[in-house]
Amino acid sequence: MKPPVEMTKTGGRDATTRHIPPTLALAVGMPSKSPPNGWRWTALTKLARMESGHTPSRKRPDYWGGTIPWIGIQDAKSNHGRRIHDTHQKTNELGIAHSSARILPENTVCLSRTASVGYVVVMGRPMATSQDFVNWVCSSDLDHDFLKYLFIAEDDNLLRFSSGAVHQTIYFPEAKAFHICHPPLPEQRRIVGILDAAFDGIAVAKANAEKNLQNARALFESHLNAVFKTKKWKWRTLGELCHGVEYGSSAKSRKEGKVPVLRMGNIQDGRLNWESLVYTDDDEEIAKYQLKHNDVLFNRTNSPELVGKTAIYKSEMPAISAGYLIRILRRVELLDADYLNYFLNSRIAFDYGKTVVISSVNQANINGAKLRGYPIPAPSLAEQERIVDELNGLRTETQHLQSIYQRKLAALDELKKSLLDQAFRGEL
């Protein structure tokens, strides 16, 4: 074995003497697990130079804005598994000179070790990194892409090497004791070639499936918006067509109680989400704000993109109340509840809402008076019911298509995981 590239001291404690056994091809300490035929277990520090990162002082603007790419967690997240050629932030020679950051060479493998453990990138040119990474400059005995794929294959297993009460972190004593299972360099490169070709094909298939998924969603949204663009119907206001535009309950809520209470986060994509419910024991509030069949719920305040989200309550659903930040729309018989829900989720309604919303920093609100003034096309009840039947049918079809594409995306992810498992068990 050729000697590794010249070692650089990272400082801090020595390598840990404890052992964390492997689940695939990475361990802390020399494992007792036998390697595949022709493979061996080797301390990673004998195959690559370990480097830490650092952040030049944020109090010195003159350390930033230069030409030296500086990899942060955001960069690793958006480039996970790929070569990285540019970064959101750049430092300069002054920042490097007055910090512990170092410019590392092209092909350095960077593994995020804290806050978000497990993002992996390969430097496409000389760069520096933050202290959130442990970096590996591979010797001539270790293919950098083989190491990249090894870290990706470990995935959530990397958390076995981490600790911490607030943020899980892989500390340097554990990283210094990493041992990897690897074959000779020619076999590493053969495996990398197979994975590169397979992952390129999977990426194309995923891009097509994601595009088809978006198209299925867009098909329904396009038809929904087209339905309400007609000018042949009389337009009326919600105030005319609803018995009440009421606040939800202001009772204090808790994790357990008699009756669940819907919050803004429970209203998604025109439907109710039953996760993360809170509860109330206030009998008076329960009686006053318990939802009735065909009540339409309206998010009256939140971030601008969430204001105006609606959902509909049906009697077959569990008994539940609405929280204070939700408006309850109780319509007259001339207005079909499902028709109202569909309309309020159309682009026309959202665009109108933007004109009457009251906004502050990171917060937006539509008060009762503005909501009662919402204009809505009001064809005959029979025509509303026909439109609802048409939209229900199209929604069922598009949801079926979305389900197909979502299953395909999940299958492609499983294929990647299977290929990586085979690769690092010596089965490719």
FENCOR-V220070 format. One record per helix or strand of 2 or more residues. SS is the DSSP state (h for helix, s for strand). FROM is the first residue (numbers start at 1). TO is the last residue. If there is no record, write none. Layout:
BEGIN
((SS:FROM:TO) (SS:FROM:TO))
END
This chain:
BEGIN
((s:26:28) (s:40:43) (h:44:46) (s:48:52) (h:61:63) (s:64:71) (h:73:78) (s:83:84) (s:89:91) (h:93:97) (s:109:112) (s:120:123) (s:127:129) (s:133:138) (h:144:161) (h:172:176) (s:178:182) (h:185:227) (s:235:237) (h:238:241) (s:242:247) (s:259:262) (h:264:266) (s:267:268) (s:270:272) (s:278:280) (h:283:289) (s:296:299) (s:301:302) (s:310:312) (s:320:323) (s:326:331) (h:337:344) (h:347:356) (s:358:360) (s:363:365) (h:368:372) (s:375:377) (h:381:423))
END
